[in-house]
Amino acid sequence: MTDTSSTRPAEGEGQAPRQSRLRRLMRFIPLIAPVLLWAVPCWVLLHTGQHWPLPVTLAGTALFALGLIGMPLLLIRGHGRRQRDRAAIIGATLLGTIWTLFTWSVLTGVLLRLALTVAGVGESQDRARIVTWAVLGISAVLLAWGYAEARRVPRVRRLDVQLPRLGAGLDGIRVVLITDTHYGPLDRARWSARVCETVNTLEADLVCHTGDIADGTAERRRAQAAPLGTVRATRARVYVTGNHEYYSEAQGWVDLMDELGWKPLRNRHLLLERGGDTLVVAGVDDVTAESSGLAGHRAHLAGALNGADPDLPVLLLAHQPKFIDRAAAAGIDLQLSGHTHGGQIWPFHHLVRIDQPALAGLSHHGPRTLLYTSRGTGFWGPPFRVFAPSEITLLVLRSPHLPTST
């Protein structure tokens, strides 16, 4: 027998410094990211051979420096303990603006400058100034368009979803999904009412809200959420918590949704019956619920399905798409999720995909499980949606079985 006890500490000692160095590096990311977001556009627009008049260069540099200092302070003031809405609005708008400027400074600063050089257009200063005006023009257009997209009532996205285990009596059942409404510092009570009016035109049997109702407590955002009480469904209105509820007294949101006539599916299910067939509609708390410290809040799929006939098809509400691994392992037929916002401001979707298995739309997981991920009905933080439009989703569930002839 070989004694390995003497080698194990050496391996552990070798891994520990590497992990420690990685943890130290991760601590600097929140500091490095804002610096890059503001420094790169400043450099590309002002300091790459444009030779602007000195007052223009100094004023522009000072503006970027002010943004670098002011944006984090505004976001902290807006989302900290006191939650100053005006500071949150300004800070979030700055965040969306600088993200867009950063993205197009990198893309246009490299690609357009290269194209102009290869084409032999102008002198170095001319090319640098063309790049500057192109970045500013593209960013301005995208931000104006993105703002209009974020503030509009979402378009309705319709699709048929076939579930092999769905009985013929339930064929054609209409499920409407709204999610990530994110009522917040920017008052959207009128927008909320118009969204609910649109939902009511869809003649839904079941209306689902998969969380992230708001940023702020139920008491603070009640006026914006109140129109949800007007939503109509022939069978049920159901709701599950998102991660943002756990930043804002989640139980208050559960209680308010119950008060507005929505059924909070907190690790529970209900049965939807029609034509002699039954669909299990289940819901779980968000995956962050347990770490919130709220008693009884956690994502517990076994609890949600407790007492349900395992031979019946299951529609599961879970805020984050990443829950799909557990859903597929349990043989869930269809999971409805939100959370990703489709990336919200391109190309942020690449970062979202690091954390989530799906960005938007219908995807297959495991032998029979489908996942539908909504791009969200509202927006979080920056009031912009660029190449990631919001949606209200109408899913018509289809059965492969023909009705039994009599």
C-alpha positions in Angstrom: 0.0 0.0 0.0 1.3 3.4 -0.9 1.1 6.1 1.7 -0.2 9.3 0.0 -0.7 11.3 3.1 2.6 13.2 2.6 1.7 14.3 -0.9 -1.8 15.7 -0.3 -0.8 18.7 1.7 1.7 19.6 -1.0 -1.1 19.5 -3.7 -3.4 21.5 -1.5 -0.7 24.0 -0.8 -0.1 24.4 -4.6 -3.8 24.9 -5.3 -4.4 27.3 -2.4 -2.1 30.1 -3.6 -3.7 29.9 -7.1 -7.2 30.1 -5.7 -6.1 33.0 -3.5 -4.6 34.9 -6.4 -7.8 34.4 -8.4 -10.0 35.7 -5.6 -7.7 38.7 -5.2 -8.1 39.4 -9.0 -11.9 39.1 -8.8 -12.0 41.8 -6.2 -10.5 44.3 -8.6 -13.1 43.6 -11.4 -15.7 46.1 -9.9 -13.0 48.7 -9.9 -11.5 47.9 -13.3 -14.8 47.7 -15.3 -16.0 51.3 -14.7 -12.5 52.6 -15.5 -12.5 50.7 -18.8 -16.0 51.8 -19.7 -15.2 55.5 -19.4 -11.5 55.4 -20.4 -11.8 53.6 -23.7 -14.4 56.0 -25.3 -12.5 59.0 -23.9 -9.3 57.7 -25.6 -11.0 56.8 -28.9 -13.0 60.0 -29.2 -10.5 62.5 -28.0 -6.9 61.2 -27.9 -6.2 59.1 -31.0 -5.0 61.8 -33.4 -8.0 64.1 -33.7 -6.0 67.1 -32.6 -9.2 68.9 -31.3 -8.7 72.4 -30.0 -7.3 72.3 -26.5 -10.5 73.5 -24.8 -12.5 70.8 -26.5 -10.0 68.1 -25.4 -9.8 69.3 -21.8 -13.6 69.7 -21.5 -14.3 66.3 -23.0 -11.7 64.6 -20.8 -13.2 66.3 -17.7 -16.7 65.1 -18.7 -15.5 61.5 -18.9 -13.7 61.8 -15.6 -16.8 63.3 -14.0 -18.9 60.4 -15.3 -16.3 57.8 -14.0 -16.6 59.3 -10.5 -20.3 60.3 -10.5 -21.9 57.2 -12.0 -21.0 54.7 -9.2 -21.9 57.3 -6.6 -25.3 57.8 -8.2 -25.9 54.1 -8.4 -25.0 53.6 -4.8 -27.2 56.4 -3.7 -30.0 55.2 -5.9 -30.0 51.6 -4.9 -28.5 51.8 -1.4 -30.4 52.0 1.9 -32.2 55.3 1.2 -33.1 54.4 -2.5 -33.1 57.9 -4.0 -35.0 57.4 -7.2 -33.7 60.4 -9.1 -30.1 59.3 -8.4 -31.0 55.8 -9.6 -32.5 57.1 -12.9 -29.4 59.3 -13.7 -26.9 56.7 -12.7 -28.7 54.0 -14.7 -29.0 56.2 -17.8 -25.3 57.0 -17.6 -24.6 53.3 -17.3 -26.6 52.5 -20.5 -25.0 55.4 -22.3 -21.4 54.6 -21.5 -21.9 50.9 -22.3 -23.2 51.9 -25.7 -20.3 54.3 -26.3 -17.8 51.8 -25.1 -19.2 49.1 -27.4 -19.2 51.3 -30.5 -15.9 52.9 -29.6 -14.2 49.5 -29.7 -16.0 48.2 -32.8 -16.0 51.4 -34.9 -12.6 52.6 -33.5 -11.0 49.4 -34.9 -13.0 48.4 -37.9 -13.8 51.9 -39.4 -10.3 53.2 -38.9 -8.9 50.1 -40.6 -11.3 50.4 -43.5 -10.5 54.1 -43.9 -6.8 53.4 -43.8 -7.0 50.6 -46.4 -9.1 52.8 -48.6 -6.6 55.7 -48.3 -9.3 58.1 -47.1 -7.9 61.4 -45.8 -5.0 62.0 -43.5 -4.6 60.5 -40.0 -6.4 63.4 -38.4 -9.3 63.2 -40.8 -9.7 59.5 -40.2 -9.6 59.9 -36.4 -12.3 62.6 -36.6 -14.5 60.5 -38.9 -14.3 57.7 -36.3 -15.3 60.1 -33.5 -18.3 61.4 -35.3 -19.3 57.9 -36.5 -19.2 56.6 -32.9 -21.2 59.5 -31.6 -23.7 59.2 -34.4 -24.2 55.5 -34.1 -24.5 55.7 -30.3 -27.0 58.5 -30.4 -29.2 56.7 -32.9 -29.1 53.4 -30.9 -29.8 55.1 -27.6 -32.8 57.1 -29.0 -34.2 53.9 -30.6 -33.3 51.8 -27.5 -35.2 54.3 -25.2 -38.3 54.1 -27.4 -38.1 50.3 -27.4 -37.8 50.2 -23.6 -40.7 52.5 -22.9 -43.2 51.1 -25.5 -45.8 48.5 -24.7 -44.2 45.2 -25.7 -45.2 43.4 -28.9 -47.0 40.2 -28.5 -45.0 37.1 -29.4 -47.2 34.2 -30.4 -46.1 30.6 -30.7 -47.6 27.1 -30.6 -45.8 24.6 -28.3 -46.5 20.9 -28.6 -46.3 18.9 -25.4 -46.3 15.1 -26.1 -48.0 14.3 -22.8 -50.7 16.9 -23.1 -54.2 15.4 -23.4 -56.4 16.2 -26.3 -58.9 18.0 -24.0 -56.2 20.6 -23.2 -55.2 21.2 -26.9 -55.3 24.9 -27.6 -55.0 26.1 -24.0 -53.8 29.7 -24.1 -50.9 30.7 -21.7 -49.8 34.3 -21.5 -46.4 35.0 -20.0 -45.2 38.4 -18.6 -42.1 38.7 -16.6 -39.4 41.2 -15.4 -41.7 44.1 -15.3 -39.2 45.9 -13.0 -41.4 48.7 -11.8 -38.8 51.1 -10.4 -37.5 54.6 -10.0 -38.9 55.7 -13.4 -42.7 55.7 -12.8 -44.4 53.4 -15.2 -47.9 53.2 -13.8 -49.5 54.2 -17.2 -47.3 51.7 -19.0 -48.3 49.0 -16.6 -52.0 49.7 -17.2 -51.4 49.5 -21.0 -49.5 46.2 -20.7 -52.4 44.7 -18.7 -54.9 46.0 -21.3 -52.9 44.2 -24.0 -52.8 41.0 -21.9 -56.6 41.1 -21.6 -57.0 41.2 -25.4 -55.3 37.7 -25.6 -58.2 35.8 -24.0 -55.8 33.8 -21.8 -56.8 30.7 -19.9 -53.7 31.1 -17.7 -51.6 34.2 -17.1 -48.1 33.8 -15.6 -45.7 36.3 -14.1 -42.3 34.7 -13.6 -40.8 37.3 -11.2 -38.8 40.5 -10.9 -41.9 42.5 -10.5 -40.1 45.6 -9.3 -37.0 47.2 -7.9 -38.1 48.5 -4.5 -40.6 47.3 -1.9 -44.2 46.5 -2.5 -45.2 49.5 -0.5 -43.0 51.8 -2.5 -44.0 50.5 -6.0 -47.7 49.6 -5.2 -49.1 52.2 -7.6 -47.1 50.8 -10.6 -48.0 47.2 -9.7 -51.7 47.9 -9.0 -52.9 47.4 -12.7 -51.9 43.7 -12.4 -55.1 43.3 -10.5 -57.0 44.1 -13.6 -55.5 41.1 -15.6 -58.1 38.6 -16.7 -57.7 34.8 -17.2 -60.4 32.2 -17.5 -58.6 29.7 -15.2 -55.9 31.3 -13.1 -53.3 34.0 -12.7 -50.0 32.6 -11.1 -46.8 34.2 -10.0 -43.3 33.1 -8.7 -40.6 35.2 -7.2 -37.6 36.5 -9.0 -34.2 37.4 -7.6 -35.0 41.1 -7.4 -37.9 40.5 -5.0 -35.2 39.2 -2.6 -33.5 42.6 -2.7 -36.8 44.3 -1.7 -38.7 42.4 1.0 -39.9 39.5 -1.0 -42.7 38.5 1.3 -44.3 41.9 0.8 -44.5 41.2 -3.0 -45.9 37.7 -2.4 -48.6 39.3 -0.2 -49.4 42.1 -2.6 -49.8 39.7 -5.6 -52.1 37.5 -3.5 -54.1 40.7 -2.6 -54.3 41.5 -6.4 -55.8 38.1 -7.1 -52.7 36.3 -8.3 -51.8 32.8 -6.9 -48.2 32.8 -5.6 -46.9 29.4 -6.5 -44.3 29.2 -3.8 -43.1 25.6 -4.2 -46.7 24.6 -4.9 -48.9 23.5 -7.8 -52.5 23.7 -9.0 -54.4 21.6 -11.4 -55.8 23.0 -14.7 -58.6 20.7 -16.0 -60.5 20.8 -19.3 -62.1 18.2 -21.5 -61.3 15.4 -19.1 -57.6 16.1 -19.1 -55.3 17.7 -16.5 -52.2 19.9 -16.6 -50.1 20.4 -13.4 -49.1 24.1 -13.1 -46.2 24.3 -10.6 -43.9 27.1 -9.4 -40.8 27.4 -7.4 -39.1 30.4 -5.6 -36.1 31.9 -7.3 -32.8 30.0 -6.9 -31.5 32.9 -4.8 -34.3 32.7 -2.3 -32.6 30.4 0.2 -29.6 32.7 0.6 -31.9 35.6 1.3 -32.4 34.4 4.9 -36.2 34.6 4.6 -37.8 31.7 6.5 -39.4 29.2 4.2 -38.1 30.7 0.9 -36.2 28.4 -1.3 -36.4 26.7 -4.7 -37.9 23.3 -3.9 -39.1 21.4 -6.9 -40.0 18.3 -5.0 -42.3 20.3 -2.7 -43.9 22.0 -5.8 -44.8 18.6 -7.2 -45.7 17.0 -3.9 -49.0 15.1 -4.4 -49.2 15.6 -8.2 -49.8 12.5 -10.4 -46.4 11.8 -12.1 -48.1 10.7 -15.2 -49.6 14.2 -15.8 -47.9 16.8 -17.9 -46.2 19.7 -15.9 -45.9 23.4 -16.7 -43.3 24.8 -14.3 -42.7 28.5 -13.5 -39.1 29.3 -12.5 -37.6 32.7 -12.8 -34.1 31.8 -14.0 -33.5 29.6 -17.0 -30.6 27.9 -15.1 -33.2 26.0 -13.1 -33.8 23.9 -16.2 -31.2 21.3 -15.2 -33.3 20.4 -12.2 -36.5 20.6 -14.2 -35.2 18.3 -16.9 -33.9 15.8 -14.3 -37.5 15.7 -12.9 -39.1 15.2 -16.3 -40.9 18.5 -16.4 -42.6 19.1 -19.8 -42.3 22.9 -20.1 -40.5 25.5 -18.0 -41.3 29.2 -18.3 -38.6 31.7 -17.3 -37.4 35.2 -17.7 -34.5 36.9 -16.0 -32.2 37.3 -19.1 -33.9 40.3 -20.7 -32.4 38.9 -23.9 -29.3 40.8 -23.0 -31.2 44.1 -23.0 -28.4 46.2 -24.5 -26.3 44.5 -27.2 -23.8 42.9 -26.8 -24.4 42.2 -23.1 -26.1 39.0 -24.1 -22.6 37.4 -24.3 -22.1 37.9 -20.6 -25.6 36.6 -19.9 -24.8 33.4 -21.6 -21.9 32.8 -19.2 -24.5 32.5 -16.4 -27.6 31.1 -18.1 -28.2 28.1 -20.5 -30.6 30.1 -22.7 -31.0 33.7 -23.7 -34.5 33.8 -25.3 -37.1 31.7 -27.1 -37.8 27.9 -27.0 -35.1 25.4 -26.3 -34.9 21.6 -25.7 -33.3 20.1 -22.6 -33.1 16.4 -21.8 -35.3 13.8 -23.3 -38.6 15.7 -23.1 -38.2 19.0 -21.4 -38.8 22.3 -23.2 -37.7 25.7 -21.8 -39.3 29.0 -23.0 -37.2 32.0 -21.9 -38.9 35.4 -22.3 -36.8 38.6 -23.1 -38.9 40.3 -20.4 -41.8 42.7 -20.4 -40.0 45.7 -18.8 -36.4 46.7 -18.4 -33.9 46.8 -15.5 -31.8 49.9 -14.8 -30.8 51.7 -18.0 -34.0 52.7 -19.8 -32.8 51.2 -23.1 -33.3 48.1 -25.1 -30.9 47.6 -28.0 -31.4 44.6 -30.3 -33.3 42.9 -27.4 -37.0 43.9 -27.7 -39.4 43.3 -24.8 -42.3 40.9 -25.2 -45.6 39.7 -23.9 -45.8 36.0 -24.8 -48.8 34.0 -25.9 -48.1 30.3 -25.9 -50.8 28.0 -27.3 -50.2 24.5 -25.9 -50.8 21.7 -28.4 -51.5 18.1 -27.9 -50.3 15.4 -30.4 -53.3 13.3 -29.6 -56.5 13.4 -31.6 -59.8 13.9 -29.8 -61.5 10.6 -29.1 -64.5 10.1 -31.4 -67.9 9.3 -29.8 
